[in-house]
């Protein structure tokens, strides 16, 4: 029998990007449909529709605690496949939902399932790469990944306009099925049988202790949660800010695409420079610039003429997403660096804790919307500042 040929570096990066993109597509394609869903399900407060986003994110956080250890016991590919199938089941529930409760339950199940390709793919990358090389893979993958958030709202709006908002969930099923088939057919299993172990009882607690005793993991896990909290807060508020605050109407997906496409270039820059400069240098520089740009954006929104404020918000959004691109992949790689021996569990704990912290941050950011982008910009400035403080004063000083 001919041994299967592993994918090339380029194909591997694209496949990793596709796995990450399932979460982005499941989030961003919903954004244009939130007012229609609120109307269809007869919500008393349109802000409640933001829970369709944050409930999905909550599921992704909790699901990682299951699928990460599962991948250590069964291998990476079976765990990813099981999660995608659960995601598809959640899509079916949402398609038939007749109440906000049914919708949120389905979205939570979607999040549980889609957490598998998110967290297990990171473990898969850690199986094959480490250090700056891992950061390079993550950066290039993130650079391709941002193409999905760029086009997802336009895809969602197009599908909704042609077939109704429920059909968006059918597109999720199609996208996830393509990812599942490609992964199963092309990716070589990176976690061989001899390295697998069923984490239960004392073994599970010992492995969990390894994660939680690592100052490196704890600091970078917290930083990741702060950054993701800002990102999810932006996603929760974006549709209302662009449409209600700035009156862009149906052009919202175009503005969102402009922001994500331009900012996505930063991930490719990071993938090139991180080998030369190191992850800590890239992150700290980006965080300082992020604080400064948010401060300038606050002043601009306060003092600039009304007709200029949309342009100012777009420029700040591009910069904010660029700084996310220069930090998130590196922070994730820094957190995973000492955890190669339990990559699946470590990825699960780091991802779950960071996501849950992000949800706690994002929900009040989204609910604070009252017709102005100011709460969002201010929250980003504070989150960036806190992340820099943690990295500069509390993270280990190793050159990575």
C-alpha positions as CSV (number, residue, x, y, z in Angstrom):
1,X,0.0,0.0,0.0
2,X,1.3,3.5,-0.9
3,X,1.8,5.7,2.1
4,X,-0.4,8.8,2.0
5,X,1.4,12.0,1.1
6,X,1.1,14.7,3.7
7,X,-0.1,18.1,2.4
8,X,2.5,20.7,1.4
9,X,3.2,23.7,3.7
10,X,1.0,25.9,1.6
11,X,-1.9,23.4,1.6
12,X,-1.5,22.8,5.3
13,X,-1.7,26.6,6.1
14,X,-4.8,26.9,3.9
15,X,-6.4,23.9,5.7
16,X,-5.6,25.3,9.1
17,X,-7.1,28.6,8.0
18,X,-10.2,26.9,6.9
19,X,-10.6,25.2,10.2
20,X,-10.2,28.5,12.1
21,X,-12.6,30.2,9.6
22,X,-15.5,28.0,10.6
23,X,-15.9,30.0,13.7
24,X,-15.5,33.3,11.9
25,X,-18.1,32.3,9.3
26,X,-20.5,31.1,11.9
27,X,-20.2,34.5,13.7
28,X,-19.9,37.1,11.0
29,X,-22.3,35.7,8.4
30,X,-25.0,36.2,11.1
31,X,-24.4,39.9,11.6
32,X,-26.6,41.4,8.8
33,X,-29.4,39.1,9.8
34,X,-29.7,40.1,13.5
35,X,-32.4,42.7,13.0
36,X,-34.4,40.3,10.8
37,X,-34.1,37.6,13.4
38,X,-35.1,40.0,16.2
39,X,-38.2,40.9,14.2
40,X,-39.0,37.3,13.2
41,X,-38.7,36.0,16.7
42,X,-40.4,39.1,18.2
43,X,-37.7,40.2,20.5
44,X,-38.7,43.1,22.8
45,X,-35.2,44.6,22.7
46,X,-33.1,44.5,19.5
47,X,-29.9,44.4,21.6
48,X,-30.9,40.9,22.7
49,X,-30.1,39.7,19.2
50,X,-26.4,40.2,20.1
51,X,-26.9,37.1,22.3
52,X,-27.0,35.0,19.1
53,X,-23.3,35.9,18.7
54,X,-22.2,35.7,22.3
55,X,-24.0,32.4,23.0
56,X,-22.2,30.9,20.0
57,X,-18.9,32.1,21.4
58,X,-19.7,30.8,24.9
59,X,-20.2,27.3,23.4
60,X,-16.9,27.5,21.6
61,X,-15.2,28.2,25.0
62,X,-16.8,25.4,26.9
63,X,-16.6,22.8,24.1
64,X,-12.8,23.1,24.0
65,X,-12.6,21.5,27.5
66,X,-14.1,18.3,26.0
67,X,-12.6,18.1,22.5
68,X,-9.0,19.0,23.6
69,X,-8.7,16.0,25.9
70,X,-10.6,13.9,23.5
71,X,-8.0,14.6,20.8
72,X,-5.2,13.5,23.1
73,X,-7.0,10.2,23.6
74,X,-8.4,9.5,20.1
75,X,-6.2,11.5,17.7
76,X,-6.7,14.9,16.2
77,X,-8.7,13.9,13.1
78,X,-11.6,12.0,14.9
79,X,-12.0,14.8,17.4
80,X,-12.3,17.4,14.7
81,X,-14.7,15.3,12.7
82,X,-17.0,14.7,15.8
83,X,-17.1,18.4,16.5
84,X,-18.0,19.4,13.0
85,X,-20.8,16.9,13.0
86,X,-22.1,18.4,16.2
87,X,-21.9,21.8,14.7
88,X,-24.0,20.6,11.8
89,X,-26.6,19.3,14.2
90,X,-26.8,22.7,15.9
91,X,-27.3,24.3,12.5
92,X,-30.3,22.1,11.9
93,X,-31.8,23.2,15.3
94,X,-31.3,26.8,14.4
95,X,-32.9,26.4,11.0
96,X,-36.1,25.2,12.6
97,X,-36.1,27.4,15.7
98,X,-39.3,29.3,16.4
99,X,-38.2,31.1,19.6
100,X,-35.2,33.0,20.9
101,X,-34.6,30.2,23.4
102,X,-34.6,27.5,20.7
103,X,-32.2,29.7,18.6
104,X,-29.8,30.2,21.5
105,X,-29.8,26.5,22.4
106,X,-29.0,25.7,18.7
107,X,-26.3,28.4,18.6
108,X,-24.7,27.1,21.8
109,X,-24.6,23.6,20.3
110,X,-23.0,25.0,17.2
111,X,-20.4,26.6,19.4
112,X,-19.7,23.4,21.3
113,X,-19.1,21.6,18.0
114,X,-17.1,24.2,16.2
115,X,-14.7,24.4,19.2
116,X,-13.2,21.2,18.0
117,X,-11.6,22.4,14.8
118,X,-10.6,25.6,16.6
119,X,-8.8,24.0,19.6
120,X,-7.7,20.7,18.1
121,X,-6.2,22.3,15.0
122,X,-4.0,24.4,17.3
123,X,-2.9,21.1,19.0
124,X,-2.3,19.7,15.5
125,X,-0.1,22.6,14.6
126,X,1.8,22.2,17.9
127,X,2.4,18.6,17.1
128,X,4.2,19.5,13.9
129,X,5.8,22.9,14.8
130,X,7.1,24.8,17.8
131,X,8.5,28.2,18.7
132,X,8.7,30.9,16.0
133,X,7.9,28.3,13.3
134,X,4.6,27.7,15.0
135,X,4.0,31.4,15.2
136,X,4.8,31.6,11.5
137,X,2.2,29.0,10.6
138,X,-0.4,30.7,12.9
139,X,0.3,34.1,11.4
140,X,0.0,33.0,7.8
141,X,-3.1,31.0,8.7
142,X,-4.6,34.0,10.4
143,X,-3.8,36.1,7.3
144,X,-5.9,33.8,5.1
145,X,-8.5,33.4,7.8
146,X,-9.4,37.1,7.8
147,X,-10.6,36.7,4.3
148,X,-13.6,34.8,5.6
149,X,-14.8,37.6,8.1
150,X,-14.3,40.0,5.2
151,X,-16.8,38.2,2.9
152,X,-19.0,36.5,5.5
153,X,-21.4,39.4,6.1
154,X,-21.8,39.9,2.3
155,X,-22.5,36.2,1.9
156,X,-24.9,36.2,4.8
157,X,-26.7,39.3,3.5
158,X,-26.9,37.9,-0.1
159,X,-28.3,34.5,1.1
160,X,-30.8,36.3,3.4
161,X,-32.0,38.6,0.6
162,X,-32.5,35.7,-1.7
163,X,-33.8,32.9,0.5
164,X,-34.4,34.3,4.0
165,X,-32.3,34.4,7.1
166,X,-32.8,30.7,8.0
167,X,-31.0,29.7,4.8
168,X,-27.8,31.1,6.3
169,X,-27.6,27.9,8.5
170,X,-27.7,25.8,5.3
171,X,-24.6,27.6,4.1
172,X,-23.0,26.8,7.4
173,X,-23.7,23.1,6.8
174,X,-22.2,23.2,3.3
175,X,-19.1,25.1,4.4
176,X,-18.5,22.7,7.4
177,X,-19.0,19.6,5.2
178,X,-16.3,20.8,2.7
179,X,-13.9,21.4,5.6
180,X,-14.6,18.0,7.1
181,X,-14.1,16.1,3.8
182,X,-10.9,18.0,3.0
183,X,-9.4,17.5,6.4
184,X,-10.3,13.8,6.5
185,X,-9.0,13.0,3.0
186,X,-5.7,15.1,3.1
187,X,-4.4,15.7,6.6
188,X,-2.2,13.1,8.1
189,X,-2.9,12.2,11.7
190,X,-0.3,14.1,13.8
191,X,-0.9,12.4,17.1
192,X,0.1,8.7,16.7
193,X,-1.4,5.9,18.7
194,X,1.7,5.4,20.9
195,X,1.4,9.0,22.2
196,X,-2.3,8.9,22.9
197,X,-3.6,8.7,26.4
198,X,-7.1,8.8,28.0
199,X,-7.0,11.7,30.5
200,X,-9.1,10.8,33.4
201,X,-8.9,11.0,37.2
202,X,-5.4,11.6,38.5
203,X,-3.9,11.9,35.0
204,X,-6.3,14.6,34.0
205,X,-5.7,16.5,37.2
206,X,-2.0,16.2,36.8
207,X,-2.1,17.5,33.2
208,X,-4.4,20.3,34.2
209,X,-2.1,21.2,37.1
210,X,0.8,21.4,34.6
211,X,-1.2,24.0,32.6
212,X,-2.3,26.1,35.6
213,X,1.1,26.1,37.3
214,X,2.8,27.6,34.3
215,X,3.2,31.4,34.7
216,X,3.8,31.6,30.9
217,X,0.5,29.9,30.2
218,X,-1.5,31.9,32.7
219,X,-0.2,35.3,31.6
220,X,-0.6,34.7,27.9
221,X,-4.0,33.0,28.4
222,X,-5.2,36.2,30.2
223,X,-3.8,38.4,27.4
224,X,-5.5,36.3,24.8
225,X,-8.8,36.6,26.7
226,X,-8.5,40.4,26.8
227,X,-7.8,40.7,23.1
228,X,-10.6,38.3,22.2
229,X,-12.9,40.2,24.5
230,X,-12.3,43.4,22.4
231,X,-12.7,41.5,19.2
232,X,-16.0,39.9,20.2
233,X,-17.2,43.2,21.6
234,X,-16.5,44.7,18.2
235,X,-18.3,42.0,16.3
236,X,-21.3,42.2,18.7
237,X,-21.6,45.9,18.2
238,X,-20.5,46.3,14.6
239,X,-23.8,46.0,12.8
240,X,-25.5,48.6,15.1
241,X,-22.7,51.0,15.0
242,X,-22.4,51.1,11.2
243,X,-26.1,51.1,10.6
244,X,-27.6,53.0,13.6
245,X,-24.7,55.4,14.4
246,X,-23.4,56.1,10.9
247,X,-26.4,55.2,8.8
248,X,-24.7,53.1,6.2
249,X,-27.7,50.7,5.7
250,X,-27.1,47.8,3.4
251,X,-23.5,48.9,2.8
252,X,-22.5,47.5,6.2
253,X,-21.0,44.3,4.7
254,X,-18.9,46.4,2.3
255,X,-17.4,48.5,5.1
256,X,-16.8,45.4,7.2
257,X,-15.0,43.7,4.2
258,X,-12.9,46.8,3.7
259,X,-11.7,46.8,7.3
260,X,-10.9,43.1,7.5
261,X,-9.2,42.8,4.1
262,X,-6.8,45.7,4.7
263,X,-6.1,44.7,8.3
264,X,-5.5,41.1,7.2
265,X,-2.3,42.1,5.5
266,X,-0.8,42.6,9.0
267,X,-0.9,38.8,9.6
268,X,1.4,38.2,6.6
269,X,3.7,40.9,7.8
270,X,3.9,39.2,11.2
271,X,4.5,35.8,9.6
272,X,7.6,37.3,7.9
273,X,8.9,39.5,10.7
274,X,8.3,37.2,13.7
275,X,11.2,34.9,12.8
276,X,13.6,37.8,12.8
277,X,12.2,39.9,15.7
278,X,10.5,37.4,18.0
279,X,7.0,37.1,19.3
280,X,7.3,39.2,22.4
281,X,8.8,42.2,20.5
282,X,6.0,42.0,17.9
283,X,3.3,41.8,20.5
284,X,4.5,44.6,22.8
285,X,5.1,47.0,19.9
286,X,1.6,46.3,18.5
287,X,-0.1,46.8,21.9
288,X,1.6,50.2,22.5
289,X,0.4,51.4,19.1
290,X,-3.0,50.0,19.7
291,X,-3.4,52.1,22.9
292,X,-2.2,55.2,21.1
293,X,-4.5,54.7,18.1
294,X,-7.6,54.1,20.3
295,X,-6.8,57.3,22.3
296,X,-6.6,59.3,19.1
297,X,-9.8,57.7,17.8
298,X,-11.7,58.8,21.0
299,X,-10.5,62.3,20.6
300,X,-11.5,62.3,16.9
301,X,-15.0,61.0,17.6
302,X,-15.4,63.8,20.1
303,X,-14.0,66.8,18.2
304,X,-14.3,66.0,14.5
305,X,-17.2,67.2,12.3
306,X,-20.0,64.6,12.2
307,X,-19.5,63.9,8.5
308,X,-15.9,62.8,9.1
309,X,-16.6,60.4,12.0
310,X,-17.4,57.4,9.9
311,X,-14.1,57.6,8.1
312,X,-12.4,58.0,11.4
313,X,-14.1,54.9,12.8
314,X,-13.2,52.9,9.8
315,X,-9.5,53.9,10.0
316,X,-9.5,53.0,13.7
317,X,-11.2,49.7,13.0
318,X,-8.5,48.8,10.4
319,X,-5.8,49.6,12.9
320,X,-7.5,47.7,15.7
321,X,-7.8,44.6,13.5
322,X,-4.2,45.0,12.3
323,X,-2.9,45.0,15.9
324,X,-5.0,42.0,16.6
325,X,-3.3,40.2,13.7
326,X,0.1,41.2,15.1
327,X,-0.7,39.8,18.6
328,X,-3.3,36.9,18.7
329,X,-1.3,34.3,16.8
330,X,1.9,35.2,18.7
331,X,0.2,35.1,22.1
332,X,-1.4,31.7,21.3
333,X,2.0,30.3,20.3
334,X,3.7,31.8,23.4
335,X,1.1,30.2,25.6
336,X,1.4,26.8,23.9
337,X,5.2,26.8,23.8
338,X,5.8,24.9,27.1
339,X,2.9,22.5,26.7
340,X,3.9,20.3,23.8
341,X,3.6,17.1,25.9
342,X,-0.1,17.8,26.5
343,X,-0.9,19.9,23.5
344,X,-4.6,18.9,23.2
345,X,-5.5,19.5,26.9
346,X,-3.4,22.7,27.0
347,X,-5.0,24.1,23.9
348,X,-8.4,23.3,25.4
349,X,-7.8,24.9,28.7
350,X,-6.1,28.0,27.2
351,X,-8.8,28.4,24.5
352,X,-11.7,27.8,26.9
353,X,-10.4,30.1,29.7
354,X,-9.6,32.9,27.2
355,X,-12.9,32.6,25.4
356,X,-14.9,32.6,28.6
357,X,-13.0,35.7,29.8
358,X,-13.7,37.2,26.4
359,X,-17.4,36.6,26.6
360,X,-17.5,38.2,30.1
361,X,-15.8,41.2,28.5
362,X,-17.8,41.3,25.2
363,X,-21.3,41.1,26.6
364,X,-21.2,44.4,28.5
365,X,-19.3,46.1,25.7
366,X,-22.1,45.1,23.3
367,X,-24.9,46.0,25.7
368,X,-23.3,49.4,26.3
369,X,-24.1,50.5,22.8
370,X,-26.4,53.5,23.0
371,X,-26.0,55.1,19.6
372,X,-22.3,55.9,19.7
373,X,-19.0,54.0,19.1
374,X,-17.3,55.6,22.1
375,X,-17.8,52.7,24.6
376,X,-16.4,50.3,22.1
377,X,-13.3,52.4,21.4
378,X,-12.7,53.2,25.0
379,X,-13.0,49.5,26.0
380,X,-10.4,48.6,23.4
381,X,-8.0,51.2,24.7
382,X,-8.3,49.8,28.3
383,X,-8.0,46.2,27.2
384,X,-4.8,46.9,25.1
385,X,-3.3,48.8,28.0
386,X,-4.0,46.0,30.4
387,X,-2.6,43.4,28.0
388,X,0.6,45.4,27.6
389,X,0.9,45.7,31.4
390,X,0.6,41.9,31.8
391,X,3.1,41.2,29.1
392,X,5.7,43.8,30.1
393,X,5.6,43.2,33.9
394,X,4.4,39.6,34.4
395,X,5.3,37.5,31.4
396,X,8.6,35.6,31.4
397,X,11.4,37.5,29.7
398,X,12.6,34.6,27.5
399,X,13.4,35.7,23.9
400,X,10.8,33.9,21.8
